[in-house]
């Protein structure tokens, strides 16, 4: 059972979709091309925000989140070793220091109790 009939949607929008794809193929800016700016403006208007920025990929998204939290040089960000390398890469790219923390064998996630204990032992500012 199809929950979403994408074929019917595509047939209805085919001329517009194909024209937009052709435009991208013409200018060749496959990442962060002019269509991204159009989408940012449309989403900002829809969400009633002054500005909205999209990232080209996950590393950008992680960096944007870290920068929004004002994480940078001199900061340490705790992560687990069982993650995609972009997690530590984004931390390093904003100037912070990635700190790998042991994950639990059952979930491969960080053990909150161990992190809390480490946090109590950490020197203050």
Buried (B, 14 or more C-beta within 10 A) or exposed (E): EEEEEEEEEEEEEEEEEEEEEEEEEEEEEEEEBEEBEEEBEEEBEEEEEEEBEEBEEEBBBBBBEBEEEEBEEEBEBBBBEEBEEBBBBBBEBBEBEBEEBEBBEEEEEBBEEEEEEEEEEEEEE
